[in-house]
């Protein structure tokens, strides 16, 4: 029982670390997507101007 609790706690800690890593990567992807969408919108406006 004790061994199970130790293993379960280690697994929870590992999952929590992995989730933080994934959340950070998702934030970077979201920022890049917003920058790309803004760039696309700017390019569209330039095309319409021409």
VENLINNOR-V879746 format. One record per backbone hydrogen bond with DSSP energy under -0.5 kcal/mol. CO is the residue of the C=O (numbers start at 1). NH is the residue of the N-H. If there is no record, write none. Layout:
co=CO nh=NH
co=CO nh=NH
This chain:
co=1 nh=5
co=2 nh=6
co=3 nh=7
co=4 nh=8
co=5 nh=9
co=6 nh=10
co=7 nh=11
co=8 nh=12
co=9 nh=13
co=10 nh=14
co=11 nh=15
co=12 nh=16
co=13 nh=17
co=14 nh=18
co=15 nh=19
co=16 nh=20
co=17 nh=21
co=18 nh=22
co=19 nh=23
co=20 nh=24
co=21 nh=25
co=22 nh=26
co=23 nh=27
co=24 nh=28
co=25 nh=29
co=26 nh=30
co=27 nh=31
co=28 nh=32
co=29 nh=33
co=30 nh=34
co=31 nh=35
co=32 nh=36
co=33 nh=37
co=34 nh=38
co=35 nh=39
co=36 nh=40
co=37 nh=41
co=38 nh=42
co=39 nh=43
co=40 nh=44
co=41 nh=45
co=42 nh=46
co=43 nh=47
co=44 nh=48
co=45 nh=49
co=46 nh=50
